[in-house]
Amino acid sequence: MHLLIIKMTSLGDVVHMLPALTEAASQVPGLRADWVVEEGYATIPGWHPALGRVIPSALRRWRRGLGKSATWAEMAVFRRAIQAEEYDLVLDAQGLIKSALVARLAHGPRAGLARGSARESLACLAYARRYPAPRELHAITRNRLLTAQALGYAMGADSGLRYGLAAPAPIQLAGLATDYVVCLHGTARVEKEYPEHHWVDLLARIGALGLGVALPWGNEREKARAERLAATLPAAVVLPRLGLSELGGLIAAARGVIGVDTGLMHLAAAFRKPGIGLYPATPPARFGAYAEADAPALINLSRPDELAPEAVARVFERLLDGAAP
């Protein structure tokens, strides 16, 4: 069986697809899988041992440069790459019009989410086979359910969930304590942020545990916040702007992770790190970071009393000690 997975964005969505690939590889003898993914996230599937080719796309960048000959040349290279193989199944796990159009470029029967399960119902017109995966389920469960139906096996129990990533080499940055916590304060939507004054309180409590704090950032607004936070705690370090491989190595070497609803928090779960997800706006049942059953605990908090800095710090300290939260 030669499978092409189409799951292009976002970082969290890409991570959420990994357990489906791990399960498929264990259920389908001789499975070979390739993956189409947005270029900025291409590192992630490449860490999975069951994957063959990673085919980077650049739809976001190409849309901004349609008047340039270089854009059309890159698009031609992408088309040749996706059409270089004949697939037994082309699985669009994204459920968007753009991903369905990419699926149509590939050679092989196409499958995807059924109407009512796909985020954009018109995408369903591109598939010969359509499968339900209720949208109220967690994204990981939806991906596993879709893949299992498309490949003809029964989805296993959640206790057997495996991301299957080979962690990148750990990195250590100058000025950062050997024993540190990664605090993911940045997210794409303002309503998902944890209040800055709560971060100040929480970081002070983490520092009191004798731990360093790593503060990554992805844009100027996040960098400015990281600098304000670091000014309140000597053990906190504002990181240089890092690529995904470097961030993966940083998270892999961390003592633990605390973060808002962001793709890097899901990557921390895939690397089996103890941690706390802070969810003031989005429901953890659908979007929460999801740890493997035998991994260190990763707890998602959403109620106002749970999100108080003293409550978060108390739970986090217990996680680091290996105690039940």
Buried (B, 14 or more C-beta within 10 A) or exposed (E): BBBBBBBBBBBBBBBBBBBBBBBBBBBBEEBBBBBBBBBBBBBBBBBBEBBBBBBBBBBEEBEEBEEEEEBEEBBEEBEEBBEEBEBBBBBBBBBBBBBBBBBEBBEBBBBBBBEEBBEBBEBBEBBEEBBBBEBEBBBBBBBBBBBBBBBEBEBBEBEBBBBBBEBBEEBEBEEBBEBBBBBBBBBEEEEBBBEEEBBBBBBBBBBEBEBBBBBBBBEEEBBEBBEBBBEEBEBBBBBEEBEBBBBBBBBBBBBBBBBBBBBBBBBBBBBBBBBBBBBBBBEBEEBBBBBBEEBBBBBBBBEEEBBBBEBBBEBBBBBBEEEEE
